[in-house]
Amino acid sequence: MAAVADPVVLRPARADDGAAVAEVWLRSFDAALPTVRRAHPDDEVRRWVREELVVRAGTWVAETAGDVVGVLALSPGWIDQLYLDPDARGQGIGDRFVALAQQREPSGLQLWTFQVNGPARRFYERHGFVAVERTDGAGNQEREPDVRYRWP
């Protein structure tokens, strides 16, 4: 995928976004977390994205020139997923997703990210999130140490 040049639209996800969202999720995870073992093989991730993630309320995509380049999944008080295509990073899309999440959940948000994901941690801290808990990873499927952030 080429770098984003066309205007980016944030919109609620649709069932037919499943394949594109899954590919963004897989590419993003692999690029951002090369040392983290994924808990599920690609086909299981694709099924989960298609059958669960994109069809639930609170899931948004970033789209440019007809291509999905990012996904944000919210549940009450939580950012559950925020993944961008590696070629779409650094273009303000993540900033727009966080602003959308904060607008939709003004009373506060929490999220988990892996401790090893320095760029994500700096990104969230730049947006006012504060680390409130660190774990050894025993509670997540990847068994990777993580950190819980809270805003405001």
Phi and psi in degrees as a GROMACS rama.xvg file:
@    title "Ramachandran Plot"
@    xaxis  label "Phi"
@    yaxis  label "Psi"
@TYPE xy
-80.3495  162.754  ALA-2
-58.9016  150.041  ALA-3
-72.0666  123.716  VAL-4
-122.658  -32.0525  ALA-5
-79.9501  163.294  ASP-6
-58.0034  144.247  PRO-7
-102.693  131.312  VAL-8
-110.889  130.648  VAL-9
-97.7999  128.823  LEU-10
-148.346  158.309  ARG-11
-59.7079  142.581  PRO-12
-68.4718  150.073  ALA-13
-119.278  159.72  ARG-14
-55.8765  -35.1099  ALA-15
-76.6951  0.328221  ASP-16
-84.3313  -8.01359  ASP-17
-50.9243  -50.9049  GLY-18
-63.4473  -44.6232  ALA-19
-66.8915  -42.0307  ALA-20
-63.4715  -41.8691  VAL-21
-60.3417  -42.5664  ALA-22
-66.2532  -39.1895  GLU-23
-61.8059  -47.0442  VAL-24
-58.186  -48.5076  TRP-25
-64.206  -46.6174  LEU-26
-63.2881  -42.3114  ARG-27
-64.4148  -48.1018  SER-28
-58.5593  -48.0474  PHE-29
-64.4288  -37.8215  ASP-30
-73.2781  -41.4724  ALA-31
-82.8173  -25.8603  ALA-32
-131.173  57.3892  LEU-33
-63.5672  -21.1421  PRO-34
-95.0667  -3.96929  THR-35
-95.7688  127.49  VAL-36
-75.6505  122.934  ARG-37
-70.1831  140.543  ARG-38
-76.0536  -18.694  ALA-39
-135.338  145.31  HIS-40
-68.2546  162.516  PRO-41
-50.1521  -45.3681  ASP-42
-64.3183  -34.8083  ASP-43
-69.8105  -38.0674  GLU-44
-62.428  -45.3308  VAL-45
-60.0192  -42.9114  ARG-46
-63.4165  -46.3525  ARG-47
-59.9245  -44.9449  TRP-48
-61.8918  -48.2304  VAL-49
-67.4613  -43.2503  ARG-50
-93.2511  -19.1495  GLU-51
-125  -50.7274  GLU-52
-70.066  -53.7739  LEU-53
-76.2578  -15.0541  VAL-54
-94.9059  -5.16802  VAL-55
-91.3509  154.181  ARG-56
-63.9962  146.441  ALA-57
93.0237  4.2898  GLY-58
-104.138  128.781  THR-59
-122.597  152.496  TRP-60
-123.018  155.533  VAL-61
-104.655  128.82  ALA-62
-129.865  137.747  GLU-63
-140.708  134.521  THR-64
49.3663  36.2219  ALA-65
82.4219  -1.10789  GLY-66
-105.92  135.266  ASP-67
-77.6769  127.037  VAL-68
-121.828  -0.749163  VAL-69
-166.755  162.922  GLY-70
-143.182  139.874  VAL-71
-129.431  127.437  LEU-72
-121.437  124.864  ALA-73
-114.665  146.417  LEU-74
-131.688  166.079  SER-75
-50.8166  114.833  PRO-76
80.0745  4.38472  GLY-77
-135.221  142.322  TRP-78
-94.2032  110.925  ILE-79
-86.8268  -36.3854  ASP-80
-145.595  138.656  GLN-81
-149.289  105.711  LEU-82
-131.728  137.523  TYR-83
-121.757  144.625  LEU-84
-55.608  136.252  ASP-85
-52.7031  -35.2498  PRO-86
-73.7227  -12.674  ASP-87
-98.6908  -2.05166  ALA-88
-69.4677  151.605  ARG-89
77.6455  15.3327  GLY-90
-113.741  7.13601  GLN-91
90.2934  -0.721735  GLY-92
-67.9147  -43.7304  ILE-93
-60.73  -40.0526  GLY-94
-59.1016  -43.2329  ASP-95
-66.4053  -38.6181  ARG-96
-62.9195  -44.6629  PHE-97
-64.3515  -41.6963  VAL-98
-60.5981  -41.2897  ALA-99
-62.2144  -45.5096  LEU-100
-61.3806  -43.7305  ALA-101
-66.1521  -35.4089  GLN-102
-66.9509  -41.045  GLN-103
-77.2936  -23.8665  ARG-104
-128.642  62.8565  GLU-105
-65.2258  -18.7511  PRO-106
-79.831  -7.6672  SER-107
138.555  156.569  GLY-108
-137.514  152.676  LEU-109
-132.109  161.657  GLN-110
-161.734  159.897  LEU-111
-113.589  143.256  TRP-112
-143.932  159.866  THR-113
-75.3866  142.279  PHE-114
-59.0365  -32.7894  GLN-115
-71.1387  -14.4334  VAL-116
-87.6102  72.8106  ASN-117
-55.9143  -45.7616  GLY-118
-59.5713  -40.8592  PRO-119
-66.6797  -41.3079  ALA-120
-62.4639  -44.1806  ARG-121
-64.3856  -39.1914  ARG-122
-58.5952  -51.5311  PHE-123
-66.2382  -39.5811  TYR-124
-62.5444  -37.9108  GLU-125
-60.9059  -27.8939  ARG-126
-95.4069  17.1315  HIS-127
89.4984  4.14727  GLY-128
-77.6644  144.093  PHE-129
-122.805  134.303  VAL-130
-68.2551  127.797  ALA-131
-122.587  -10.8244  VAL-132
-158.912  138.671  GLU-133
-123.83  142.453  ARG-134
-127.831  169.333  THR-135
-87.6173  2.33149  ASP-136
91.1808  -1.69713  GLY-137
-61.6626  -23.0368  ALA-138
-94.7466  1.53615  GLY-139
-116.885  159.242  ASN-140
-65.5058  -28.4964  GLN-141
-82.0219  -14.6971  GLU-142
59.2189  40.0943  ARG-143
-112.846  130.728  GLU-144
-52.4074  135.954  PRO-145
-133.437  175.232  ASP-146
-139.503  135.563  VAL-147
-99.2901  131.77  ARG-148
-111.342  151.419  TYR-149
-132.953  141.09  ARG-150
-131.921  140.899  TRP-151
